[in-house]
C-alpha cells in the first residue's frame, strides 16, 4: 500500500509542476510526460531509498562513494544537463577540499541541444570560473567519458562540441597543474 500511496504523491507533484510551467512559462501540460516523470521519480526513489526492512550490501555503496582529494588539493565535480527538445540547459561545478568541505561552486543556465554539448559547456564554464580562483592544484571530475578522453588524449568527439573542446584546451593552459578524471555516476 505504501508504494501506491507514494506513487500517487509523485503524480500529484508532477501535476503541480506542470501547472506551474503552464502559469509561469506558458508551456502546455503534457499528461503523458507528467506520468512518465512521476514514474521516473518513483524508480529513483525505489533505487536510492530502499524500504527500511531491506538493507543493501555496503560494498555496493562503496563502489560509487565520493573520495576526497589528497591534502593540499581540490576536487571539482562538474555536470551539465539539457532539456531534450529545447535549447535549455544548466551546468554546475562544486569544489571541495581534502576534508570534504565545500570551498566554492557555481551553477548557471546555458543553451545546449544535447547532453554532450551541456557536459562540454560544463567543463568550459568550470575552467573559466576556477582559473582565477585557485592556486591549489584541482582535479576536475566529469561523468562524460568521451569529453575527458577528448581533452586528455585527443580522442574523437561529436562535431557539435569540437569548438567547446578547443575552448577548454585553451583554458587548461591557465592551470599550472590540473587533473581531469572520469567518474561513473549511477
N, C-alpha and C positions, 0 to 999 in steps of 0.2 A: 504493500500500500504506500509506503514511504516513497518508493521510486515513482509511482504515478503522480503523487502529490508534488514531488519536486519537478517532474516534467511539466505539470500544469503551471507551476510558478515560472518556469523558464519560458513557456509560451506567453504568459502574461507580460513578462519582462520585455520580450521581443516585440509584442504588440505596442507596449508603451514607447519603446524606442522608435518603432515605425511611425507612430503618431507624432512624436517629436520631430522626426525627419520631415514629415508632411507639413507640420506647422512652421518649423523654423527654416527648412531648406526647400520647401515646396516640392518635395520628392514624393511621388505617388507610392503608397504602400503596395508591396507585392506579397500576397498571402503565402505563396509557396516559399518565398525567401524567409519570411517570418518563421515558418515551421522549420525550414532547413537550419536556420541559425539556432533555434531552440534545441533541435536535436543535436547539433554540434556542441552547444553548451552542455547538454546533458552528458554527452560522451566524454567531454573534457572533465566534467565533474566526476564521473564514474572512474575515469582513468587516474586522476590525481588525488581524489579523495575517496578511497575505498571505504566500504561500510566498516563501522567500528569493530564488528566481530571478525573481520578478515584482516590479517596482517600480511604485509608484503615482505618479501625477502629483503633484508637490509642490504645485501650485496647489489640488488638491482638499483637501489638509490645511489650507492657509492659510485657506480659507473658514470653517472651523469652529474655528479656533485661539482660545484664550482670550487676551484682551487686558487688560493691567493697567490700573488706573485712573490718572488723572492724579496727579502728585506732590502729596502732601498730602491725598489722598482714599483711601477704602477701597472695595473691591468685595466684595459679599456674594452668593455664588451659593447659591440655595436649591433644594430639591427635596422632593417628597413622593410617596409611593407607598402603595398598599394591595394587600392580597392579596384578589383577587376571590372572592366567595362567603363572605367572613368580614368582621368588623369590625376586623381587624388592619391596622395601617399603621405607617409611620415617616416622620419628617421630619428634615431636616438643613439646616444653614446653615454655610458656610465663608467666612471673612473673610480677604482678602489685601490687602496694601498695594501701592504702585506698583512695587515691585521683585519682586512675586510671592510675598513671604514670607507664610507662614501666621501670621495675627495672633490669630485666635480662631475658635471654631466650636462647634457643638453637634449632637447627634443625640438623638432620643427616639422612643419608641413612642407611637402615637396610636390612637384609634378613628376609623376612616373607612370609609365604604362605597363610595366611588368615587374615581377619580383626581382629579377636580375638587375634591372635599372634602379630600383629602390635600394637594393643592397649596395650597389656600386656608389650610389649617391651618399649612402650612409658612411661609406669609407671616406669619400672625398670630404664630406662635411666634418667628420671626426678629425681627419688630419688637419683640416683648416682650423678647426676650433682649438685643438690641443697644441698646434705648432708654436703658439706664442704663450702657452700657459704652463709649460712644464720643462724643466731642465733634467728631470728624472727620466731614465730610460723606460719607455712604455712598451707593453705588449698589447697589441690590438687583436681581439678575438672576434671572428665572424662565423656564422653558421653556413656561409655560402662558399663551398669548397672551390668552385670554379673561379670565383673572384680572388681568393687567396692564391690559387695556382697561377692565375694570370699575373698577379703582382709579384710573386716570388720568382717564378721561373719562366714567365712569358708565355704560358700556355694559352691556346686559342680560347676566345670567349665570344659570345654572341656580338654581332656587329653593333647593336644598339647601345652597348656600354663601352665600346672602344675609346670614345672620347673621354669618358669618365676615368678609364684606366690611365690614359695619358695624364690627366689632371692629378690623379693620385700619385703616379710616379714622380711628377714634378713636386708635389707637396712632401713626399717622403724625403726629399733632399734636405728639408729644414730640420730633420731629426738627426742627431749625432749617432744615436743607437736606437733602433726600434725593431721589435719582433712582430711578425704577423703570424697568426695561427688560426687554423680551422678548428672549430669546436662543434661537436654534434649536439644538437638540441632535440629533445623529444617532446 
